[in-house]
């Protein structure tokens, strides 16, 4: 079980990630395109969650029946994670944002996504029958 120290540490890392993304949009000109990274990383775990619920592996049903849903969820999550990295790179390449803003946005986004994944791993309920 995860304790209070884990919750505090993950919350601190999440706050640093949000701070980096917000500062990347505020420090280097009033350009708020790097905030799109937050939306990308916040919705990135959702396809895995939804598709794993659709697969609904049961004790009496073969697990290979729902693997298509699980693969689709993993593909969509991977697409969103790569898009969260590629979006600031593309914006910096087109001179919409500056390179330091791109770096801060990517690091902050990865911290946000990593924290979301750690929260879901530490606080996952196991189903025992």
C-alpha positions as CSV (number, residue, x, y, z in Angstrom):
1,X,0.0,0.0,0.0
2,X,1.1,3.5,-0.8
3,X,1.5,5.7,2.2
4,X,1.2,9.4,2.9
5,X,4.8,10.0,1.9
6,X,4.1,8.6,-1.6
7,X,1.1,10.8,-2.0
8,X,3.1,13.9,-1.0
9,X,6.1,13.1,-3.2
10,X,3.9,12.4,-6.3
11,X,1.9,15.6,-5.7
12,X,5.1,17.6,-5.4
13,X,6.4,16.1,-8.7
14,X,3.0,16.8,-10.4
15,X,3.1,20.4,-9.2
16,X,6.7,20.8,-10.6
17,X,5.5,19.4,-13.9
18,X,2.6,21.8,-14.1
19,X,4.8,24.7,-13.1
20,X,7.3,23.9,-15.8
21,X,4.6,23.8,-18.5
22,X,3.0,27.0,-17.3
23,X,6.3,28.8,-17.1
24,X,7.2,27.6,-20.6
25,X,4.2,29.4,-21.9
26,X,4.5,32.5,-19.7
27,X,8.3,33.2,-19.6
28,X,9.1,33.1,-23.3
29,X,6.4,35.5,-24.7
30,X,2.7,35.4,-24.1
31,X,2.3,32.2,-26.2
32,X,0.1,29.6,-24.6
33,X,0.5,26.8,-27.1
34,X,2.7,24.7,-24.7
35,X,-0.4,24.3,-22.5
36,X,-1.7,21.9,-25.1
37,X,0.9,19.4,-23.8
38,X,-1.0,19.3,-20.4
39,X,-4.2,18.3,-22.2
40,X,-2.4,15.7,-24.2
41,X,-0.8,14.1,-21.1
42,X,-3.9,14.3,-19.0
43,X,-6.0,12.4,-21.5
44,X,-3.2,9.9,-22.5
45,X,-4.1,7.3,-19.8
46,X,-7.8,7.3,-20.7
47,X,-7.7,5.0,-23.8
48,X,-6.0,2.3,-21.7
49,X,-8.6,2.6,-19.0
50,X,-11.6,2.6,-21.3
51,X,-10.3,-0.2,-23.5
52,X,-9.3,-2.4,-20.6
53,X,-12.9,-2.0,-19.2
54,X,-14.3,-2.9,-22.7
55,X,-12.2,-6.0,-22.8
56,X,-13.5,-7.2,-19.4
57,X,-11.5,-10.4,-19.0
58,X,-13.4,-13.0,-17.1
59,X,-12.5,-16.3,-15.5
60,X,-14.9,-18.2,-17.8
61,X,-14.0,-16.4,-21.1
62,X,-10.7,-16.8,-22.9
63,X,-8.5,-13.7,-22.5
64,X,-7.6,-13.6,-26.2
65,X,-11.1,-12.3,-27.0
66,X,-10.5,-8.8,-25.5
67,X,-6.9,-8.4,-26.6
68,X,-7.9,-6.3,-29.6
69,X,-9.4,-3.7,-27.3
70,X,-6.4,-3.7,-25.1
71,X,-4.1,-3.3,-28.1
72,X,-6.2,-0.4,-29.4
73,X,-5.9,1.3,-26.0
74,X,-2.2,0.9,-25.9
75,X,-1.8,2.2,-29.4
76,X,-3.9,5.3,-28.7
77,X,-2.1,5.9,-25.4
78,X,1.3,5.6,-27.2
79,X,0.1,8.0,-29.9
80,X,-0.9,10.6,-27.3
81,X,2.4,10.3,-25.4
82,X,4.4,10.7,-28.6
83,X,2.2,13.6,-29.6
84,X,2.9,15.2,-26.3
85,X,6.6,15.1,-27.1
86,X,6.3,15.9,-30.8
87,X,3.9,18.9,-30.5
88,X,6.4,21.2,-28.7
89,X,9.1,20.1,-31.1
90,X,6.9,20.9,-34.1
91,X,5.9,24.3,-32.6
92,X,9.6,25.1,-32.0
93,X,10.5,24.1,-35.5
94,X,7.9,26.4,-36.9
95,X,9.1,29.3,-34.7
96,X,5.8,29.5,-32.8
97,X,7.5,28.9,-29.5
98,X,11.2,29.1,-28.5
99,X,13.5,26.2,-27.9
100,X,13.8,26.7,-24.1
101,X,10.0,26.7,-24.0
102,X,10.0,23.5,-25.9
103,X,12.5,21.9,-23.5
104,X,10.5,23.0,-20.4
105,X,7.3,21.9,-21.9
106,X,8.6,18.4,-22.8
107,X,10.1,17.9,-19.3
108,X,7.0,19.2,-17.6
109,X,4.7,17.0,-19.7
110,X,6.8,13.9,-19.0
111,X,6.7,14.7,-15.3
112,X,2.9,15.0,-15.5
113,X,2.4,11.8,-17.4
114,X,4.9,9.9,-15.2
115,X,3.1,11.1,-12.1
116,X,-0.3,10.0,-13.5
117,X,1.1,6.6,-14.3
118,X,2.7,6.3,-10.8
119,X,-0.6,7.3,-9.1
120,X,-2.4,4.6,-11.0
121,X,0.2,1.9,-10.3
122,X,0.4,2.7,-6.5
123,X,-3.3,3.0,-5.9
124,X,-4.5,0.2,-8.2
125,X,-7.0,-2.0,-6.5
126,X,-6.5,-5.7,-6.9
127,X,-9.6,-7.8,-7.4
128,X,-9.4,-11.0,-5.4
129,X,-12.3,-13.5,-5.7
